[in-house]
Amino acid sequence: MSYEVLARKWRPRAFDDVVGQEHVTTPLRNAIRMNRVPHAVLLTGPRGVGKTTLARILARCLNCEKGPTDTPCAECPACREIIEGRSTDVQEIDAASRTGVDDVREIIEAIRYAPSPGKHRIYVVDEVHMLSSAAFNALLKTLEEPPPRSLFVFATTNPEKIPFTVVSRCQRYDLRRIGASEISERLRMMCREENIEVSDTSLLAIAREADGSLRDAQTLLDQVVAFGGEHVDDEQVAQVLDLIDRRLLLGIAEACIAGDATAALDAMGRAMATGTDAKRLAESLLQLLRDLVVVRVAPEHPQLLEASDAEREELCELAGRTDATRLRRMFRALVKEQEDLAWAPQPTAVLEMAVVRLATQPDGDDVARLLTRLGELERRLSGSGPARGGNDPASGGSGPARGDSDPVSGGPSTGERPRTSKGRRRPQKSDRSGAGEAAGPEPPSPVAANASPPPEAPSATAPLGAIFDRLRAFAVRRHPRLAPALDDGALLERGDDHLVLAAPNRFAAQRLEARREALESLCAELFGHPMRVSVELRDRAAEAAEPGTDRNDARVARQRALEHPSVGLALEVLEGEIAEIRPIVPGGNQR
């Protein structure tokens, strides 16, 4: 067989032919011109971006009959031998198959001899990270004091596996992934020279499928030509690359944006009927959502989008039907669902539910209404909203307040209004303000908003667990920074003028001891007279946690709260995280 694959036939033979690696070729060319070539070079980067190619070009630059030069002739015997891989002065070693210290010793012994007939003895070690630790250690001395006219060129896809002592003795160059536009332009030039007809859309699809690797793109082009001949259409390219029909992808996205779950499932079913994999479909849909976000947010930066002009117009038209916030929420939701695909026994069903979820996500107006309701709930829980037993202005009620309304927790149970902390009655509203109350309550004054009824001291016969719950709830309201110190504590003893708290470990005990004065002040305010607080380092006593109290079931209650559907919906819509969980104690107060 005399056929040479495109990846070998069109392998770059000069620095000018290397695609997308100017940040590496420029310093190497300058080093050759200035006669400052290092004795060891480390080339890193993903597969197919030109690491071994650059090593061969560098070897030809140094051993060319016209060299050292940054433009080797590729015609002299030395250049031809290097190109054909039969030069005795340029050795390529695959470290994946020669990993031992004995293999490195052979290199160390051979590199001491002068090059012949070339000018430099060069060793190109591919996948150098595969060498053993002993092999790296054996190589250190030679790297530190190399023989004259010798050069090591290391290539690797995993530089983090190379010992730092080796990396520090080399000049490191990190090769980048090649952009899809650069790859497609290179493929277009190759097709023109090879008399192959392929559309720009197909070349761009091949470039995207190569994922930054020019060698992979050339291999895929070989496959496409073998399938369709010298005249390749877009459908043949899609069949070879197993690409999902873009019209089906756009149909899924369009249905999700329109909120039509039925149409979204239908489009997905037609896509799956072509034999595609659920994971691959999810990846393609994720890339499409990313492109829609880019078009919506940065339409003036086309370089961020690897798409043809026709595809860009389709994306702009579809992205204009919604806002960037919703597209971003759809992207994030699909990312979370994609994590479950790898382990799901039925990945197709998981992806179907993900598509339904995308199509039924609330829009921005629904989120705004939910935020308003959450804000109202927060105001009520903090005590700044309307009283639970009074009239609700929003309901249109304008009758007198009921005398049997729920009292504030810890306050008097009579029908009169609560007093402020200084014992003064709050001012009553005038009867003539009834119309104003129907339209909406007057905003409370700062004094009225911050005032709270005096606490009622816990009963002397109350269980210790209930007393400790009251103490912690009171700390949340009056001293929020002190409340976390009580999380791991318990009440062991209550006297007339003292409390004994238990700490489960030394850290918790030190935490409570550091806040003793604040605890005593808080207890004095709660119990109505000075209280001494002491801390003991011991496990919680059984009597401190009464059966049936919420402290015994705290972990279970918190887990149930995290798994509640409403909590999950709020996290998804608001894109937030749970910072703290506070149970509601009887009386409507937050703990």
PyMOL commands that set and color helices and strands:
alter all, ss='L'
color gray80, all
select helices_A, chain A and resi 6-9+15-17+22-33+51-63+77-84+101-111+128-130+133-144+159-161+164-167+180-194+200-210+214-228+234-241+246-258+261-273+278-297+302-304+309-319+324-341+347-359+364-381+393-395+431-439+446-450+464-478+483-486+506-514+516-527+542-544+554-563+565-574
alter helices_A, ss='H'
color red, helices_A
select strands_A, chain A and resi 40-44+90-94+121-126+150-156+171-174+490-494+498-503+532-537+584-585+589-590
alter strands_A, ss='S'
color yellow, strands_A
deselect
rebuild
show_as cartoon
